[in-house]
C-alpha cells in the first residue's frame, strides 16, 4: 500500500488541530481510521514533520556486514 500524500496528511492534521475536531470526527470526515489520525498528529506536534517514513528493508553495506561477522568470530 502506498503512503498517503503529504497534501492529504496536512489536511487531516489541519482539520484536527486548527478546526478543533476530535480524532474520531476527523477520521469520519476523511474516511480513515482514528489510529491514522493519531499517527499523523503526534509527529506533527513533536517534530513538525508530515513526511512518510522510508519503507522497505534497509540496505546494509557489505563491508559493515563483514565487520559485524568478524566481531563474533574469535580466532
C-alpha positions as CSV (number, residue, x, y, z in Angstrom):
1,X,0.0,0.0,0.0
2,X,1.3,3.4,-0.9
3,X,1.9,6.1,1.7
4,X,-0.8,8.9,1.9
5,X,0.2,12.1,0.1
6,X,1.7,14.9,2.2
7,X,-1.3,17.1,1.0
8,X,-3.8,14.7,2.5
9,X,-1.8,14.3,5.6
10,X,-1.7,18.1,6.1
11,X,-5.4,18.4,5.5
12,X,-6.1,15.7,8.2
13,X,-3.8,17.3,10.7
14,X,-5.2,20.8,10.0
15,X,-8.8,19.6,10.4
16,X,-7.9,18.1,13.8
17,X,-5.7,20.9,15.2
18,X,-7.0,24.1,13.5
19,X,-10.7,23.3,13.5
20,X,-10.6,21.6,16.9
21,X,-12.2,18.5,15.7
22,X,-12.0,15.3,17.7
23,X,-9.9,12.4,16.4
24,X,-13.0,10.3,15.8
25,X,-14.8,13.1,13.9
26,X,-11.7,13.8,11.8
27,X,-11.4,10.1,10.9
28,X,-15.0,10.0,10.0
29,X,-14.8,13.0,7.7
30,X,-11.7,11.7,5.8
31,X,-13.0,8.1,5.8
32,X,-9.9,6.8,7.6
33,X,-9.1,5.1,10.9
34,X,-8.7,7.0,14.1
35,X,-5.3,5.4,14.5
36,X,-4.1,7.1,11.3
37,X,-5.2,10.5,12.6
38,X,-3.3,9.8,15.8
39,X,-0.2,8.7,13.9
40,X,-0.2,11.8,11.8
41,X,-0.9,14.3,14.6
42,X,1.7,13.0,17.0
43,X,4.8,13.6,14.8
44,X,3.3,16.9,13.7
45,X,3.2,18.1,17.3
46,X,6.6,16.8,18.2
47,X,8.7,17.3,15.1
48,X,6.5,19.4,12.7
49,X,7.0,16.6,10.1
50,X,4.4,15.1,7.9
51,X,6.7,13.2,5.5
52,X,6.1,9.5,5.4
53,X,8.8,7.3,6.9
54,X,11.0,5.3,4.5
55,X,9.6,1.9,3.6
56,X,11.3,-1.4,2.9
57,X,14.3,-3.2,4.2
58,X,17.3,-1.0,5.0
59,X,20.3,-1.9,2.8
60,X,23.5,-2.9,4.7
61,X,26.9,-2.0,3.3
62,X,28.8,-5.3,2.6
63,X,31.9,-4.0,4.4
64,X,29.9,-3.3,7.5
65,X,28.3,-6.7,7.3
66,X,31.8,-8.4,7.2
67,X,32.9,-6.3,10.2
68,X,29.9,-7.4,12.2
69,X,30.6,-11.0,11.3
70,X,34.2,-10.6,12.3
71,X,33.3,-9.3,15.7
72,X,31.5,-12.6,16.5
73,X,34.2,-14.9,15.3
74,X,37.0,-15.4,17.7
75,X,40.2,-17.0,16.4
